Amino acid sequence: MSAIPMQLLSDNATVGPDGNLSVGGCSIAEIAAEYGTPVFVYDEAHLRARCQQAVAAFGHQQVVYATKAFLCKAMARLVYDEGLLLDVASGGELAVVLAAGVPANVCTLHGNNKSMTELREAITAGVRHIIVDSFDELDRLDVLAAEQLGPVPKVLLRITPGVSAHTHEFIATGQDDSKFGFNLGNGDALKAVDRARRSTSVELVGVHCHIGSNVFEASSFAKAAAVMADFAVPLDLPELVLGGGLGVAYIEGEEAPTIAHWGNVLLDACQALGVRSKVSVEPGRAIAAAAAMTVYSVGTVKHIPGVRTYISVDGGMSDNPRPVLYGSGYESFLPRAVTDERAMTARLVGKHCESGDVLSFAAQLPADTAVGDLLAMPVTGAYGHSMGSNYNKITRPPVVFAANGDARLVVRRETYDDLLRADIG
Ligand SMILES: *Cc1c(COP(=O)(O)O)cnc(C)c1O
C-alpha cells in the first residue's frame, strides 16, 4: 500500500520537487527517452561505494568480485580500479574481463567442470589462482603441466563443508550432497590436500568454501567459518577464501547486514578461531544488486473483474529470470510518482509467450498506473542482466551507468543483427 521504501533504491536516487526520479543526477525519464526501455540503470557511485566498503572491511586484494552477478567491460574495470580481485567461472567470463584490459593476475578461476581449454586459457593468461573443484580437475592439471604453458599454477581447493547458510538460517546438513568441491565429511578434502601438496603440477596455496547465497544472518558466516577453520588451521596454508553470499533486501521489510558488519563478524570469528591465513571473500550480489533498477514501459493493463489485474511490460523473464527460477520477490513503482501510495495490486508480467513469465506476482502500484507509464523495478543489478536470455528472440536491454549527471551507455541494446550473428544458416 505504501510508497516504495527509499532504502530499496540505490544510494544516489533522488526525487525532484515534481516527484520524478533521478539516479546519479540523471533523470530516469530522460534515460528512458534516450536509450529506450527496458533499460538497466546502474548508479555507478553506489557500485564504487560497495566496493570501497568491502575493501575497507576485508582489505586490498582480499575481496574477489564474483563476476557472474553482473559483468561487462565497464564493470570489470570499475571493480579492478577499486582494488578488488575478480572471480570468473568460465572461459567466457575470463575473456570479457581480459577484453576490458584487466590483468589476468587479479582473476581467480572457478567452476566444477572446467574444460581443458578453459584451464589452458587461464594458465596461459596467468590467472592468480585456480580454485580446483575435483580429482578429475587435478588429473587435467597434471596433463597440462606437461605442456609447460607458464609457471606452475597456484591453486586453492574448494571444500564442501557439509554446512549451508540458507537465506535466514545456518544448517548443518550432516552430509555433503553437492556438485561442488571436495567433501569434508568423507575425507576427500584431506585426500585432495595430500595430493595437491605432493603434486609438482600445482602449488597449493589455500582452501575455499562457499556456503550459500542471499544470506541475511551474519552469524551464519561465523558458524561456517568455524567449520572451515577446524579444517584449515592445521594445514597452515597462506590463503582462506570464505565465499560470497551476503544477502540484500529486495522487498519492503527485508533487512540485510551491511558489508562492514559482515566483515567484522567474519574476521572476528577467524581471529578467535586461530586463523592465520589471509582471509578473502567473494561477494557478488552485495556489490551489484541494489546498484541498479530496470526501467520498463507499461504496454497493457488488463482488469479481469473478480480475478485480478495484469500489467504487461516490455521485458520479462529474458531480462530477469529470478522470479520464475526461484520465486524471488521484487518491488515496483512509477518513476514519475515515487512517493505515491501504491494502492493497486496487480500481477506484473513480461511479453514472453508463456503464462509463467511473471516479474512480480502481487505488485503494488499506484492506482492510476496506465499504458505508456515508465515502471521501475529496483534491486535488479545482480543476476538480472547476467542471467538474461534471448528467449522469443527478444534483444537484450542496454546498460547505462549514471553518475554525476552523466548517463553513460556501457552496453548497447542488442539488434536483430546480433540475434543472427552466430546463425550461419
Ligand atoms: C556465486 C558465487 C559467489 C557470489 O555469491 P553472491 O551470493 O552473489 O555473493 C561467490 N563465490 C562463489 C564460488 C560463487 O559460486
The ligand as an SDF file (V2000), in Angstrom:
LIG
                    3D

 15 15  0  0  0  0  0  0  0  0999 V2000
   28.0360  -17.2060   -6.7720 C   0  0  0  0  0  0  0  0  0  0  0  0
   29.3100  -17.2870   -6.0230 C   0  0  0  0  0  0  0  0  0  0  0  0
   29.7490  -16.1810   -5.3030 C   0  0  0  0  0  0  0  0  0  0  0  0
   28.9380  -14.9280   -5.1600 C   0  0  0  0  0  0  0  0  0  0  0  0
   27.7520  -15.1540   -4.4660 O   0  0  0  0  0  0  0  0  0  0  0  0
   26.8090  -13.9450   -4.0050 P   0  0  0  0  0  0  0  0  0  0  0  0
   25.6790  -14.6170   -3.3400 O   0  0  0  0  0  0  0  0  0  0  0  0
   26.4070  -13.2040   -5.2370 O   0  0  0  0  0  0  0  0  0  0  0  0
   27.6160  -13.0660   -3.1020 O   0  0  0  0  0  0  0  0  0  0  0  0
   30.9670  -16.2710   -4.6940 C   0  0  0  0  0  0  0  0  0  0  0  0
   31.7320  -17.3940   -4.7710 N   0  0  0  0  0  0  0  0  0  0  0  0
   31.3310  -18.4650   -5.4580 C   0  0  0  0  0  0  0  0  0  0  0  0
   32.2040  -19.6580   -5.5290 C   0  0  0  0  0  0  0  0  0  0  0  0
   30.1080  -18.4590   -6.0910 C   0  0  0  0  0  0  0  0  0  0  0  0
   29.7050  -19.5480   -6.7660 O   0  0  0  0  0  0  0  0  0  0  0  0
  1  2  1  0
  2  3  1  0
  2 14  2  0
  3  4  1  0
  3 10  2  0
  4  5  1  0
  5  6  1  0
  6  7  2  0
  6  8  1  0
  6  9  1  0
 10 11  1  0
 11 12  2  0
 12 13  1  0
 12 14  1  0
 14 15  1  0
M  END
$$$$
